[in-house]
Amino acid sequence: MTDREKIESLRAEIARHDELYYRNSDQEISDQEYDKLKRELVHLEEANPDLALAPENTPTARVGDDRVEGFAKYKHLQGMLSLDNTYSDDELRDFDTRLKKIFPDELSLPYLVEPKIDGVAVSLTYENGRFVRAVTRGNGTEGDEITNNLRGLPDIPEKLAGSKHPKLIEIRGEIYMTDEEFARINQEREDQGLELFKNPRNLTSGTVKQLGGISGRNLHIVLYGIGHCEPLTFKTQSDIHQAIHDWGLRTQEKIWRVEGIEAAWSAIEELDQLRHSFDYATDGAVVKLDNLEWQKEAGFTSKAPRWAIAYKFAAEQAETILKAISVQIGRTGAVTPVAELEPVELAGTTVSRATLHNEDEISRKDIRPGDTVVVQKAGEIIPQVLRSIPDKRPADSQPFDFAAFLQEQGIEAERVEGQAAWRITSKDNPVQMRRRITHFSSKACMDIENLGEAVVDQLVSRELIKDQADLYQLSFEDVLPLEKFADKSARNLIDALERSKQQPLWRLIHGLGITHVGAQASKDIAGHYGSLEKLASVSVEELTAIDGIGGIMAESINAWFADETNRTLVQRLTDYGLNVAEEITQTKDGPLQGKTVVLTGTLPSLSRGEATAMIEAAGGRASSSVSKKTDYVLAGESAGSKLEKAQKLGITVLSEEAFRELVE
Ligand SMILES: NC(=O)c1ccc[n+]([C@@H]2O[C@H](COP(=O)([O-])OP(=O)(O)OC[C@H]3O[C@@H](n4cnc5c(N)ncnc54)[C@H](O)[C@@H]3O)[C@@H](O)[C@H]2O)c1
């Protein structure tokens, strides 16, 4: 390949990853791999100045663009740039050497070392201390206005604390999500049979870009700098941190004001020890010239300041043997390849499985069973296989053929058109059967005691059951021979199945495993229609008229009931005597009849479950997000953004006491 061809191919590849990362909130490769591609392109461009392009035409000279349709555009008063980055301490010293050429009289330069937050960049504008606007970085010059999505977050006060506020100021920071919140949302997704999000950063970026609001997801913001400021009274970056902090905004919990690059390096090492205790992910340190006058003198390139550099921490990696490739099949039939590894210590945990993402990733990286592979845990919660080491490969190794592997395993699947994903074609696939039945029996659905994954596995592999209805034709004699079963446990299981027939309708609907339909939606539709028969015959339009049921969910319900196999399943569950029809709760008399109540914060004496049960018993509906359709917000201590939103929308806020009076 000629240099020209290499440059063109790298530019196209980087542009594709940029599009995925900034606009689609997704990524195919790790940040480190991405940075490597970019570095390769920089070197080639430097070696071939005749192939140079205008900054807007090469990814090495422009800021990645996050703008999407549907948001109003806003021009930053001062550009929001990227940062030059390095993974090497030598290059960090080169940065200092370059700056010393600009300030030759200085023996050592004053730096501020800050944690580099791995979130989504945002600019908040405050006018005379009042919050007016939140904007994404966009292309650095112009971003998307996401004010409505962020207003009301606990980290964004409407009014700054203190008195001396600039007339106009752009405050810069990063939006992020905690690992706990990420896990909570993914659990909900799993519950609804939806694909899981890869890492908190991607999810944060997708969340702030939702057109219909951020759907009750908890986001946080840390602020670390400023853009345009009128009047500008600050002399140093340290002063800016102090002011932002004094205004009641969140800043990083620790920054280091140091003299000279060696002291900066020590601060970076200290940060590396500390950073895992922060509740946001950090991917490095940012070293900035502290003096603002000097920053001005050093200036900017087309994409980054010359007075700052990001030193990035290498993601933690380990080498191990890939024992085998297996697949995981989601409840909705998505087939994901998984690496079964020789257990290895990585970032403080033992890792024995890692994701291989999809077929294309396996062939692109040429990963084969028996290979020695490098596993990495970066921002992701799930470790990934980064690459294999061909030199350590067994002599008889063959490239891995995913399609042939699926066939060998008897998994009937096909590749989804235009995607790298595979999906199961046959509903009789044992793995998917197990997932569907385990979901049905789980605590969140029919709550059938003694019917966990291990028991379902045995029942499926002995061909005793194929779907949820088959459970109800099991006899004591069928169950007794199962592993670890004796007279008593076999009897208990049969009794538990019998009892489950009386579970409320919403649990049965949730247990059907309709894509997108979680527990709350099941309660909503059960309360509204009161029977599976009625639900099977309603149109998408009727469904969307119910509070809490959106278009995608309605389509999914409609499609599920249109399927002949599913209709037969419902008929059989009915024949076995399950609770397929019950009183319509929404027309049930009660002080909250037809009312929607949102719970937020900690109540003095009621738990969440108790309060929800009381709302439902009073004929109301408990919802998780505040909207115009909300009638009451029941707020306790540390109520946060939902309470603020309710106040803004003029919704009645109830204390526990007032709530008790209303329902009792
Ligand atoms: N994996 C992929 O496919 C892929 C694709 C595109 C970009 N990326 C990642 O994004 C990076 C490029 O993105 P970028 O241009 O946003 O650069 P960057 O994230 O490396 O650095 C610039 C950004 O850092 C943020 N930041 C966090 N803490 C800061 C602090 N204390 N001071 C100043 N800024 C701070 C700011 O938002 C700033 O815009 C790449 O290096 C890579 O890590 C990955």
Ligand as a Chemical Component Dictionary entry (heavy atoms), coordinates in Angstrom:
data_LIG
# 
_chem_comp.id                   LIG 
_chem_comp.type                 NON-POLYMER 
_chem_comp.pdbx_formal_charge   0 
_chem_comp.three_letter_code    LIG 
# 
loop_
_chem_comp_atom.comp_id 
_chem_comp_atom.atom_id 
_chem_comp_atom.alt_atom_id 
_chem_comp_atom.type_symbol 
_chem_comp_atom.charge 
_chem_comp_atom.model_Cartn_x 
_chem_comp_atom.model_Cartn_y 
_chem_comp_atom.model_Cartn_z 
_chem_comp_atom.pdbx_ordinal 
LIG N1  N1  N 0  -13.047 4.261  20.823 1  
LIG C1  C1  C 0  -13.415 4.998  19.806 2  
LIG O1  O1  O 0  -13.895 4.526  18.788 3  
LIG C2  C2  C 0  -13.249 6.483  19.902 4  
LIG C3  C3  C 0  -13.667 7.318  18.858 5  
LIG C4  C4  C 0  -13.505 8.683  19.001 6  
LIG C5  C5  C 0  -12.927 9.190  20.166 7  
LIG N2  N2  N 1  -12.535 8.338  21.154 8  
LIG C6  C6  C 0  -11.882 8.824  22.410 9  
LIG O2  O2  O 0  -12.033 10.187 22.540 10 
LIG C7  C7  C 0  -10.771 10.832 22.483 11 
LIG C8  C8  C 0  -10.848 12.047 21.635 12 
LIG O3  O3  O 0  -11.890 12.768 22.116 13 
LIG P1  P1  P 0  -11.775 14.230 22.533 14 
LIG O4  O4  O 0  -11.444 15.069 21.385 15 
LIG O5  O5  O -1 -13.003 14.516 23.324 16 
LIG O6  O6  O 0  -10.501 14.287 23.420 17 
LIG P2  P2  P 0  -10.193 13.794 24.830 18 
LIG O7  O7  O 0  -11.367 13.210 25.489 19 
LIG O8  O8  O 0  -8.982  12.956 24.748 20 
LIG O9  O9  O 0  -9.794  15.166 25.537 21 
LIG C9  C9  C 0  -10.494 16.379 25.444 22 
LIG C10 C10 C 0  -11.681 16.429 26.315 23 
LIG O10 O10 O 0  -11.368 16.019 27.614 24 
LIG C11 C11 C 0  -12.384 16.473 28.461 25 
LIG N3  N3  N 0  -11.839 16.705 29.784 26 
LIG C12 C12 C 0  -12.006 15.890 30.860 27 
LIG N4  N4  N 0  -11.404 16.353 31.932 28 
LIG C13 C13 C 0  -10.809 17.517 31.572 29 
LIG C14 C14 C 0  -10.025 18.458 32.272 30 
LIG N5  N5  N 0  -9.707  18.309 33.545 31 
LIG N6  N6  N 0  -9.583  19.530 31.582 32 
LIG C15 C15 C 0  -9.876  19.689 30.281 33 
LIG N7  N7  N 0  -10.616 18.824 29.561 34 
LIG C16 C16 C 0  -11.079 17.740 30.210 35 
LIG C17 C17 C 0  -12.984 17.674 27.779 36 
LIG O11 O11 O 0  -14.304 17.360 27.444 37 
LIG C18 C18 C 0  -12.217 17.803 26.513 38 
LIG O12 O12 O 0  -13.026 18.181 25.440 39 
LIG C19 C19 C 0  -9.817  9.842  21.918 40 
LIG O13 O13 O 0  -8.530  10.057 22.390 41 
LIG C20 C20 C 0  -10.418 8.546  22.399 42 
LIG O14 O14 O 0  -9.987  8.316  23.724 43 
LIG C21 C21 C 0  -12.684 7.010  21.046 44 
# 
loop_
_chem_comp_bond.comp_id 
_chem_comp_bond.atom_id_1 
_chem_comp_bond.atom_id_2 
_chem_comp_bond.value_order 
_chem_comp_bond.pdbx_ordinal 
LIG N1  C1  SING 1  
LIG C1  O1  DOUB 2  
LIG C1  C2  SING 3  
LIG C2  C3  SING 4  
LIG C2  C21 DOUB 5  
LIG C3  C4  DOUB 6  
LIG C4  C5  SING 7  
LIG C5  N2  DOUB 8  
LIG N2  C6  SING 9  
LIG N2  C21 SING 10 
LIG C6  O2  SING 11 
LIG C6  C20 SING 12 
LIG O2  C7  SING 13 
LIG C7  C8  SING 14 
LIG C7  C19 SING 15 
LIG C8  O3  SING 16 
LIG O3  P1  SING 17 
LIG P1  O4  DOUB 18 
LIG P1  O5  SING 19 
LIG P1  O6  SING 20 
LIG O6  P2  SING 21 
LIG P2  O7  DOUB 22 
LIG P2  O8  SING 23 
LIG P2  O9  SING 24 
LIG O9  C9  SING 25 
LIG C9  C10 SING 26 
LIG C10 O10 SING 27 
LIG C10 C18 SING 28 
LIG O10 C11 SING 29 
LIG C11 N3  SING 30 
LIG C11 C17 SING 31 
LIG N3  C12 SING 32 
LIG N3  C16 SING 33 
LIG C12 N4  DOUB 34 
LIG N4  C13 SING 35 
LIG C13 C14 SING 36 
LIG C13 C16 DOUB 37 
LIG C14 N5  SING 38 
LIG C14 N6  DOUB 39 
LIG N6  C15 SING 40 
LIG C15 N7  DOUB 41 
LIG N7  C16 SING 42 
LIG C17 O11 SING 43 
LIG C17 C18 SING 44 
LIG C18 O12 SING 45 
LIG C19 O13 SING 46 
LIG C19 C20 SING 47 
LIG C20 O14 SING 48 
# 
